[in-house]
Amino acid sequence: MTADKLRRDALFTLTCVLLGLGLALLAVRLWPQLLDRPPAAATVPATTALLKPEAPLATPVVARTGSGSPPVEAPEGFPSLTQTPLVSSYAEAVRASAPAVVSIYTEGKVTERLPLTGIEQLMPGALPPRYRQRVQQSLGSGVIIDAQGHIVTNNHVIEGADKIQVQLADGRSAAAIVVGRDPATDLAVIGIKLSRLPVMQLGRSDRLQVGDVVLAIGSPLGLSQTVTHGIVSAQGRAQLGVAQFENFIQTDAAINEGNSGGALLNVRGELIGINTAVLGKNRGAEGLGVAIPVDLVRGVMREILDKGRVVRGWIGLWPVDVGAELATQLGLAAGSVVVADMYIGSPADKAGLAIEDRLLSIDGHAVRSAQDALAQIALHQPGSTVRISGDRHAQPFTLTVPVIEFAGNR
């Protein structure tokens, strides 16, 4: 092989190499992604496995509020939709329930004492007091509970009323009569005579949890069919001075004058409470409304419709909760419940209970508060007996006390 041929071959090879490098450089400039390395099998994202035929990728769906359907769970690897629900409207729940919420207008005579005259101020007691009567109008709300026209509301809405007028959401109105009242729970049932009535669906308050979303519907300040929104703030509120037997749902849904007797709903549009009162309004507090749980409403309603009144057990006992200071003076544990008073000749008096007796249990169930003691006794039917255990001056005792009917509702 001659030297010229070797030079030509070397030059050809070098030219090819340079040309190949030039083309490679041009390709990298035009398509830089060619330098990216493919991911190793161990670094493939977990969601890639969902693309296999045996695990098809599902489209996330958010259940609509008020539909009653459970939320659709996201496939494995996706964030849970139940942790961050996307609720944009409660219109479906309102449409289902609002027609059964009514406005209640009442009129009643109120007797009031006239101001003292100058002579009466100078000579107090010289002249008999003077009185006058006036007609007082008030406004409340109610809930239609059956097709026969029975409406549940608060007792304080219709108490003392001579005339009761009910206005429906569809514009119809009718005069109402009182079917029965239960002042001890501040509930009442009234009745109207109209056809094709919308009826509220009753839910269950024993399934409520603090933090659940609730809706309040009523007629605040005369504005009919007003809906407000909030949550369950607390449960089992008692000793608020609203009623004798208290077991309220506390909510921050706005409740104002005229809302009393209206509906507290869950997001499915089911009744879970009867709005009753606002707390701390005179102190400037907001978001402290209370409602009577529907489970209690259901029982009172049934008693009124069946018997015309609520029959409760009673033994003539008046217990009180002992505060820390008084407990120290009496040598009792804080939170004790003692007998503060009794009716003379009552079953409790005749059975041997005494003032300052500490109540520990009723029929084997621990007494948690004075309200709890009265509620446990009230559950007994007249004619039955109740077994009360306690101590008197650190000496334990157990007494069997006959139960009679509570006369407050007769």
Summary of the structure (lengths in Angstrom):
residues: 410
radius of gyration: 36.6
end to end distance: 133.4
largest distance: 154.5
contacts: 1189
relative contact order: 0.09
helix: 26%
strand: 31%
